[in-house]
Each structure stands twice: as C-alpha cells, then as structure tokens.
Amino acid sequence: MILARAEQATRRYGDVIALDHVDLEVRAGEMVGLLGPNGAGKSTLLSLLVGMRRPTSGRVELFGGDPRDPVRRRRIGVTPQETGLPPTLRVGEVVDFVSAHYADPVPRAELLGRFGLDDLTRRQTGGMSGGQKRRLAVALAFVGRPQLVFLDEPTTGLDVEARHALWDGIRSFHDEGGTVLLTSHYLEEIEALAHRVVVLGQGRVLADDTVDAVRGVVGVRRVSLDTRDDLPELAGVVGVEQADGRTHLLATDADQLVRDLVRSGVAFSNLEIRPTSLEEAFLTITARGDQPIAA
C-alpha cells in the first residue's frame, strides 16, 4: 500500500527550482532514508508530502488524497528541522497538550520512556539542553499513534549516546509496523536505520534503492595501500586521500587499478580493497550533478 506519493512534483521559489519533477512513493512498512546536500530539496519535499506547501506543478498524495486534508494529516507524525517549545511548560505538560489533539494517544510515561525522557517529566523545556529539546520534538511525532512519520534531520545536535537511544525509539516504532521517511546529514544514521535510500541532488532524484544497491550502482571500491612513491595519473580513479599514513584511492575498477599500479613500477605494500561506505557512494553520486542514476 502506498502511503505517500509525489508524481513529477516541482516546487519553485521565484526563479529558484527547489524540486524538479520528483517522483517518490513511500509504501507501508518502509523505512526510507532521504539523503542530499544542503539545498538538495529534502525539506521542501517533506513539506509537500505533509501538506505544509503545495507543488508548483505535479501532484502529491497522502493516504490517497490531498495532504492538506486534516483527516489524513491526523494519521502522520512530523518533526521538522527546526522546532520551538514553550519555555515555561514542563515536558509532561507539553506531551499532554499534544496528546489532547488525538483520540487515542500514547500514554505519557510510555512515550517518554521510549525516547529516554522519563526522568525529565517535570523539567521546564526552557531549562533543557538543545539535545534534550530535540529528543522531545521527535518523541512528539509519535504521540498520536501515527501510521507514517516524517523526520527531518531528527538527531541534529545530539551526542552519540542520545542518537543511538533515539534510533532505538524509531526502530521500535518501525518494528511495530510503522512507516518512516527521514532525512539526515549523518550518513551512518541512514545506514543504521533505513532499508531504502533516496538520494536528492539539485532538486532531482539521483538514486532510489537499497543501501547496498546504491553502493553497487556507484561501482566504486576503496583501494588502500602504503607507499612512499608519488602516484602516476591512473585511469578510473575518482578520489584520492591520505589518512593515517596510508593512501586511499576510490576507483571504478579496483582490479584494473592494481594492474596499472604494478605496471607503473610504484612500490607499495599492505594492499586492501573493500566496498565503499555509503558516505563515499553518496559523495560520488552527488558529484555527478543532475545526472540521474538508474538503480
């Protein structure tokens, strides 16, 4: 079942094209990660799907109808990239206020416990750290027992421990049958959570597939070695970096690269070849600009 859909969705702000004929479907039970650099159109796409903005052209649907329909919007949860909380209200009061908008909300204690906030029930939000506020903002997206949750950069400002706690809460919702569409600049977060990755660049979909498939489409391998020689110009090398005394080459054909290195006479040792990380795949895809990649 398709819960949210964009068909040839375009959104302009004056002369700026934020989204350019984007197609996207989110099906029940999916955990979809939306990746892209700043300005790629991630937040704009979410705003269309939740009914906050309308497309300039094309169509968007939420549960088969208009995303601006309040009946449909009651079935979703949303955490935008920026949120504001009343500073004088206590955490428990904020949860109770949001809960009052739903017929069958998640009990306060259960919700706060799921996101590691149960010891902050009586804390005024104005006295919370930025990370604590962010965790509360994410937790509020789940108050109304939504079928579909949209999370825009959910763990921004969190330390590692808090991020992992939040991941557990999101996974718990998904394990119970919930559907999630999340954006993130933390590529390890997408690897840890998402089963499907959609890469946006310059307002267009560049790739849409599983994490492994996105790596495979890019076709890049990481070749690491130790050498004191200067490397010659090598075909198929799309990136070079030096780290921890080793040379790392990103190559479209690792086998051919090794053969070329041997033929060049470069002295090297401790050769290691492995698949790219999602970060490396992401950077390679977005470096190709507006050329979509068929996964």
Solvent accessible surface area in square Angstrom, and as a share of the most:
residue,aa,sasa,rsa
1,M,171,0.76
2,I,55,0.28
3,L,4,0.02
4,A,1,0.01
5,R,57,0.21
6,A,1,0.01
7,E,57,0.26
8,Q,86,0.38
9,A,0,0.00
10,T,6,0.03
11,R,51,0.18
12,R,110,0.40
13,Y,83,0.32
14,G,68,0.65
15,D,142,0.74
16,V,97,0.56
17,I,71,0.36
18,A,14,0.11
19,L,0,0.00
20,D,40,0.21
21,H,105,0.47
22,V,1,0.00
23,D,75,0.39
24,L,5,0.03
25,E,50,0.22
26,V,0,0.00
27,R,105,0.38
28,A,54,0.42
29,G,35,0.34
30,E,35,0.16
31,M,4,0.02
32,V,0,0.00
33,G,0,0.00
34,L,0,0.00
35,L,1,0.00
36,G,1,0.01
37,P,58,0.37
38,N,130,0.67
39,G,76,0.73
40,A,1,0.01
41,G,9,0.08
42,K,12,0.05
43,S,48,0.31
44,T,18,0.11
45,L,0,0.00
46,L,11,0.05
47,S,11,0.07
48,L,0,0.00
49,L,0,0.00
50,V,6,0.04
51,G,9,0.08
52,M,130,0.58
53,R,108,0.40
54,R,145,0.53
55,P,33,0.21
56,T,76,0.44
57,S,55,0.36
58,G,45,0.43
59,R,124,0.45
60,V,16,0.09
61,E,28,0.13
62,L,0,0.00
63,F,25,0.10
64,G,55,0.52
65,G,15,0.14
66,D,61,0.31
67,P,6,0.04
68,R,105,0.38
69,D,39,0.20
70,P,84,0.53
71,V,96,0.55
72,R,67,0.24
73,R,85,0.31
74,R,139,0.51
75,R,89,0.33
76,I,11,0.06
77,G,5,0.05
78,V,59,0.34
79,T,0,0.00
80,P,62,0.39
81,Q,84,0.37
82,E,149,0.67
83,T,64,0.37
84,G,71,0.68
85,L,35,0.17
86,P,63,0.40
87,P,85,0.53
88,T,100,0.58
89,L,62,0.31
90,R,85,0.31
91,V,0,0.00
92,G,3,0.02
93,E,80,0.36
94,V,7,0.04
95,V,0,0.00
96,D,62,0.32
97,F,132,0.55
98,V,35,0.20
99,S,16,0.11
100,A,86,0.67
101,H,116,0.52
102,Y,64,0.24
103,A,114,0.89
104,D,90,0.46
105,P,39,0.24
106,V,13,0.07
107,P,71,0.45
108,R,95,0.35
109,A,79,0.61
110,E,86,0.38
111,L,1,0.01
112,L,1,0.01
113,G,39,0.38
114,R,62,0.22
115,F,1,0.01
116,G,33,0.31
117,L,0,0.00
118,D,86,0.45
119,D,118,0.61
120,L,10,0.05
121,T,31,0.18
122,R,173,0.63
123,R,100,0.37
124,Q,80,0.36
125,T,1,0.01
126,G,44,0.42
127,G,51,0.49
128,M,12,0.05
129,S,61,0.39
130,G,55,0.53
131,G,16,0.15
132,Q,41,0.18
133,K,73,0.31
134,R,18,0.07
135,R,38,0.14
136,L,0,0.00
137,A,6,0.05
138,V,0,0.00
139,A,0,0.00
140,L,29,0.15
141,A,6,0.05
142,F,3,0.01
143,V,0,0.00
144,G,16,0.15
145,R,117,0.43
146,P,10,0.06
147,Q,76,0.34
148,L,0,0.00
149,V,0,0.00
150,F,0,0.00
151,L,0,0.00
152,D,8,0.04
153,E,7,0.03
154,P,0,0.00
155,T,0,0.00
156,T,73,0.42
157,G,60,0.57
158,L,14,0.07
159,D,95,0.49
160,V,97,0.56
161,E,145,0.65
162,A,14,0.11
163,R,20,0.07
164,H,85,0.38
165,A,38,0.29
166,L,2,0.01
167,W,7,0.02
168,D,84,0.44
169,G,1,0.01
170,I,0,0.00
171,R,83,0.30
172,S,38,0.25
173,F,15,0.06
174,H,29,0.13
175,D,117,0.61
176,E,122,0.55
177,G,55,0.53
178,G,7,0.06
179,T,1,0.01
180,V,0,0.00
181,L,0,0.00
182,L,0,0.00
183,T,0,0.00
184,S,1,0.01
185,H,88,0.39
186,Y,77,0.29
187,L,22,0.11
188,E,94,0.42
189,E,0,0.00
190,I,0,0.00
191,E,66,0.29
192,A,40,0.31
193,L,7,0.03
194,A,7,0.05
195,H,111,0.50
196,R,27,0.10
197,V,0,0.00
198,V,0,0.00
199,V,0,0.00
200,L,0,0.00
201,G,4,0.04
202,Q,122,0.54
203,G,0,0.00
204,R,79,0.29
205,V,35,0.20
206,L,1,0.01
207,A,2,0.01
208,D,51,0.27
209,D,38,0.20
210,T,65,0.38
211,V,19,0.11
212,D,102,0.53
213,A,31,0.24
214,V,0,0.00
215,R,49,0.18
216,G,46,0.44
217,V,45,0.26
218,V,6,0.03
219,G,27,0.26
220,V,0,0.00
221,R,87,0.32
222,R,26,0.10
223,V,0,0.00
224,S,5,0.03
225,L,0,0.00
226,D,38,0.20
227,T,31,0.18
228,R,246,0.90
229,D,62,0.32
230,D,137,0.71
231,L,50,0.25
232,P,56,0.35
233,E,178,0.80
234,L,24,0.12
235,A,82,0.63
236,G,37,0.35
237,V,37,0.22
238,V,81,0.46
239,G,24,0.23
240,V,89,0.51
241,E,80,0.36
242,Q,126,0.56
243,A,40,0.31
244,D,147,0.76
245,G,76,0.73
246,R,51,0.19
247,T,6,0.03
248,H,21,0.09
249,L,1,0.01
250,L,29,0.14
251,A,1,0.00
252,T,67,0.39
253,D,73,0.38
254,A,9,0.07
255,D,91,0.47
256,Q,62,0.28
257,L,2,0.01
258,V,31,0.18
259,R,111,0.41
260,D,32,0.17
261,L,0,0.00
262,V,94,0.54
263,R,168,0.61
264,S,53,0.34
265,G,61,0.59
266,V,17,0.10
267,A,69,0.53
268,F,58,0.24
269,S,59,0.38
270,N,102,0.52
271,L,70,0.35
272,E,87,0.39
273,I,72,0.37
274,R,92,0.34
275,P,82,0.51
276,T,4,0.02
277,S,36,0.23
278,L,0,0.00
279,E,92,0.41
280,E,18,0.08
281,A,0,0.00
282,F,21,0.09
283,L,102,0.51
284,T,16,0.10
285,I,0,0.00
286,T,30,0.17
287,A,87,0.67
288,R,98,0.36
289,G,20,0.19
290,D,60,0.31
291,Q,116,0.52
292,P,74,0.46
293,I,26,0.13
294,A,100,0.78
295,A,64,0.50
